[in-house]
């Protein structure tokens, strides 16, 4: 699989990750790593885990998530 964003720039670069939201293949230059708090349903409320989860996003999804 090749990087989708590099393909749009007429370059062929192997993908090293997949966007968590849209599923696009990503090279190292087009990958954004974000940390999210994980919540699990626990009885009548939510339990927050002490360790955050890493999410890999493409540039488009990272910008869209930052706007929310």
C-alpha positions in Angstrom: 0.0 0.0 0.0 1.2 3.5 -0.8 0.6 6.8 0.9 -2.7 8.4 -0.3 -1.5 12.0 0.2 1.7 11.4 -1.6 -0.3 9.9 -4.5 -2.2 13.2 -4.7 1.2 14.9 -5.1 2.3 12.4 -7.9 4.8 10.7 -5.6 5.0 7.0 -4.8 5.9 6.4 -1.1 5.1 3.2 0.9 2.5 3.6 3.6 3.7 2.9 7.2 0.3 3.5 8.9 -3.4 3.7 8.3 -5.6 6.6 9.4 -7.8 5.6 12.3 -10.8 7.6 10.9 -10.8 7.4 7.1 -8.5 4.3 6.5 -6.1 6.1 4.1 -2.6 4.7 3.8 0.0 7.1 5.3 3.7 7.7 5.0 5.7 9.0 8.0 5.5 12.6 6.7 1.7 12.6 6.5 1.0 10.8 9.8 -0.2 12.7 12.8 -0.2 11.0 16.2 -2.8 12.1 18.8 -3.5 10.8 22.3 -7.1 10.1 23.3 -8.5 9.2 26.8 -10.3 5.8 26.7 -13.6 5.4 28.4 -15.4 2.1 29.2 -18.9 1.7 30.4 -18.7 0.5 34.1 -21.9 -0.1 35.9 -23.9 3.2 36.0 -21.1 5.4 34.8 -18.0 5.6 32.7 -14.6 4.4 33.8 -11.5 6.3 32.4 -8.4 4.2 31.9 -5.1 5.6 33.3 -3.2 5.1 30.0 -4.2 7.1 26.9 -4.5 5.4 23.5 -2.5 6.5 20.5 -4.4 7.3 17.3 -2.8 7.8 14.0 -4.5 10.2 11.7 -4.0 11.7 8.2 -3.6 15.4 7.9 -7.2 15.9 6.8 -8.7 14.0 9.7 -6.3 15.6 12.2 -7.3 19.1 11.1 -11.0 18.2 11.1 -10.7 16.8 14.6 -9.0 19.9 15.9 -11.8 22.1 14.6 -14.4 20.3 16.7 
